[in-house]
Amino acid sequence: MKKTILLLASITFFSCNKKNENYKPVNEKDKLEVSDNLEGKKLIETHCYLCHSPNAPEGEGRIAPPMVAIKARYINKEGFNKEEFITALKSFVENPTEDKALMFGAVKKHGLMPKQVFPEESLDKIANYMFDYQIEEPEWFKSHWESHGNEKWTQSGKKLAEKENPKTVDEIGLEYALSTKKVLGKNLMGAIQKKGTLAALEFCNIKAMPLTDSMATKHNAIIKRVSDKNRNPNNKANVEELKYIAQFKADLLSKNDSKPVVIEKGNKVQFYYPIPTNTMCLQCHGKQIKPEIQKQILKLYPNDLAVGYSENEIRGMWSITFDKNK
């Protein structure tokens, strides 16, 4: 069975020795104070919506079911209470296997999700938020659910009040990173599903940069994917970027959830956010790459450094610059 992304995937692409007095981690109290439920919402948007987007169309073109479909299956159909829901969801995500899967149709159509490692408490926050609150659902989901002989659709949970204050600079930076990641991920995984891993290499070589540049134009920002072990020379991290890649690696080793880094430089904002690996990445960036894939990599990138990774390592990071007065 093909190993395409199913649940909570995150697509993978992909620093200053002098201390900057304006450096502010996103989780400082004076910058960001959110409840666990709001954090659960952010974690879903960050880690899950790339594959489980509530905006993707029904049928062809989807790479995984929307998150609300997972909630409906576990809660509405299986009747799980909160404890059972959290246990079942975490058990599958931590070690995805067919015998643990309840989304039989999705696994048959899309394949099992790749195994990933999440920071401590992240899955609990995601599962708690899914159970307690209403999550985004596609317009077509109600009719789709009921057309399969299920009971009339009503989503359980409370509605989380929308934030009224303007977006903070860290929220803007994360929005730019995730929207670009979504565009790249959708096209990359579409290429893999239709034509295989070699097509993914062709996509990265020809289309990844232009798509990133188009998102930069859309957001009126400078958007880069950088790495300390770059494949494309244009993705080589500079001295300041290397510092924060090292910081994100240290966070991962400590099993801490990496927070975006925001540095305000006059009227400009510099935003950094990590890019971790998952199982799918290892097809082209792992320790055991198929000979035909390795041959094509060296043909396209003679000086390639981006190999030898295992699951859940820092492949690089987003480096985004934009105006502070957005």
N, C-alpha and C positions, 0 to 999 in steps of 0.2 A: 504493500500500500504506500502510495506516495506520502512523503512527510511534509505536507504543507502546513502553514500556520492555521491553528484553530482558535485557541483561547489565550487571551492576554499576551498576545505576542507583541513583540516590538520589533520593527524592522531594523536591521543593522547596517550602517554605513559608518560609516564613520558616523612659558606661562610666567613674573618679574621678580628678580631677586630682591629688589627694593620694595619695602612694604608700602602699599598704597593706603593712605589714610582714609580714602573714601570706600574701601572694601567693605561690603555688607553681605553676609550670608542671608539667603532669603528667609531663613527661619528666625531671625532676630525678632524679639518681641515688638520692637517699635516699627518693624516692617511688615510682619505677617503673623497674625494671631487668628487661627481658625480652629473650629471644633474638629473632633475626630470624624464626624460625619461629612463635613465639608472637605476634609483631607481625603476621605474615601472617595468622594466625587472627583477630586483632582487626580487621584491615583488611577481611577477608571479611565478618565480622559487621557492620561499620560500613557498608561500601559496597555489598555484594552481596545480603545476605539480605532486604532490603526486597522485592525482586522475586523472588529465587531462594531463598525461604525453604524450609528442609528440613521445615517443619511444615505447609505448605500441602497441601490435599487433592489427590488425583489428578483430572485432568479439569477440569470446569467450576469456575471460581473461581480457577484459577491464572493468573498474568499472565506467567509465564516458567518455563522448566524449572528444577529444582533444580540447584545447583552440581555435585552429584555426577553428574548426567546429562551435563554438559559434560565433566567429567573422564573419564567412561566413553567418550564418543564419541571424544575426542582420543587417549586412551591405549589403552583396551581395543579399540576398533574400528579406529582408524587406525594403532595401533601406534607412536605417536610416542615417541621417547626424550625425555629431559628437555630437552635443548637444542631439539629440534623443537617440543615442547609449549609451552615458554615463548615461542619465536619466533612460533608460530601464534596463541597466545592474545593476546599483546601486539599483534600486527599487526591482529587483528580489533577489539580494544577501542579501539585508538588511532584507527582509521578503519573503522567498521562498514559493510561493503558486502555485497551478496548474493553476489558472486563469491568473497569470502573466507569466507563462512559455511559451516560444516559441519553445523550444526543445522538442516537444511532444514525439517523438520516444525515446529520451534519458530518459525522465521522466517515460515513460511506462516500459522501460527496467531496469533502475537503481533505480527508485524512486526519490523523491525530495531530494535535498541537505538539510542537517541540517542547521538551522538558526545559524549564527555566528555574532559576534560583531567585527568589524575591527576598528583600530585606525583612528582618523580623518585624512582625506586626502588620506589614503591608497587606497581606492577604486577609487578615482579620478585619482590617478597616474597610477593605473593598467589600467583603462578604456582609459585614454589618450594615454598610450603607445600602447595598442591594436589597437586603431584607427589609430594612426599616423605612426606606424612602422610595418614591417612584423615580425610575430612571428613564432616560430618553427612549422613545420608541418610534420606529418608522411609521409613516401614515398607513402603509399597507399591512402592518402587522395584525391589527384586529381582525380583518377579514381573512387573512392567511391562517390565523390560529383557529378561527371558528370553522373554516372550510375543511379542516382536518378532523371534524367531529368533536372538537373540544367544547367545553362549556362557554357561555357568553363571556367575552373578555372584559375583565375589569382588573386593572393593575393594583395590587396591594401596596400599602405603604403610604407614608405622609409625603407631602410636597415640600421640598426644601425651598425656602424663600430665596428669591434671586437677590444677589448682591446689588445694592443701590449705588455704592460709591464707585467713582471712576477706577479703571484698571490701574494697578500699580505697575511699575516698570518691569518687575520680575514676571508678572502675569502676561504682559505684552511680549516679552522675550520668549516665554514658554509657548505662547500662542503661535509665534512665528516659527519656532523650532518644530512644534508638533504638526502644524499645517504643512510645512515643507516635507517633514518625515512622512506624512500621510500620502502626499502626491508621489513621492519617490517609492514608498512601500507598495502602493497600489499597482504602479506600473511594473515594479520589479517582480512582485509575486505573480502578477498576471503573465509576465514573460516566462517565469518558471513553470507555472501550471500548463501553459499552452505548448512551450517548446523545450523545456528542460533547463538545466543549469548553464549550459553553454550560451543559451539565449540571455541569461542573466548577466553574463560577462559582457556580451555585446551591448546590452542596455547600459550597464555601468560605464562602459568605455565611450559610448556615443551620446547617450541621452541624459545621464545623471547631472552633469554640469549645466547644460542648457535649462533643464527643469528647475534646478536650484536657482539659477540666475533669474528665471521667470518669476519665481516666488519672491526673490529679493526685490525685483521691480514692483511687484504687486504690493509689497509691504513698505516700499521705500526704505530699504535697509540693506546692509551688507550681510549676507548669509553664507557661511562657510562650514564645511565639515572637515575637521583637521585631525591628524593622528601623529603619534610619535613613531609609528611603524606604517608609513604611508605606502599605498599602492600607486596612486597617481601622484606625481611630483607636486601638482597643484594643491594637494591636500596635506602638505608637510607643515607641521605645527611650528610656530615661532617660539622664541624663548619664553615669553609670557604665557603662551598657550600650553607649553610643556609643563609649566608649574602647576596649572590647574588640572591637567590630565593626571599628573602624579597625585594630586589631592583627591581626585575621584577614585583612583586606584586604592588609595589608603582607606577611603570610606568603605569601599567594597570589602577589603580585607577585614575591616572592623565590623562588618555586617550592618553598617549604617545605611539608611536610605539617603542617597546622594541628593542634596538640594541644589537647585540652580545657584550659580554665583553671579552677582550683579556688581559691577564696578562703574561708578558714575565719574565721568571725566569731563568736567565743564558741562556743556550742553549735550554731550554724547553719553550713551549708555552702552557698556560692553557686557554682554551676556554669555555665560558659558553653561553648557548642560551636557552630561555624559552620554555616550553611545555604547551600550553593552552588547555583547555577543549572545546569540542563542543557537540552537541546534542547526537551524537553516543556514546561518552564516558560515558554519564550519565546512560546508560543501566547497567553499572557495577560500576560506581563511583558516581552516583547521590544521591539524597535525598530520592527517591522513587524507590527502586530496587525490581523487582519481587521476590516473596518468593523463587522460585526454584533457581534463580540466587544467591540470598543472601546465601542460604543454601550451594551451591557449593563453593562460595567464602570462607566461613568460614571453609569448609572442606579442601580446598587447602591452605588457609592462616589464621590459627587460630588467629593470632595477627594483622589482617588487620586494617589499619588506613585510607585507601584511599577511603573514602566514604563521602557523604555530600556535594559534589560539585554542583555548578550551571554552566550554560553555560559561557564560556569565563572567567574562573578563571585559575590561574597558578597551574597546577597539579604538576609541577616539572621542571627540566631543563636537558639539555645535559651538561655533564662535560667531556671534551675531552682534552687529553694531547698528544702533538706530538713534534718532534724535530723542532727547529727553522730554520734549514738550509735545509728545504725541497725544 
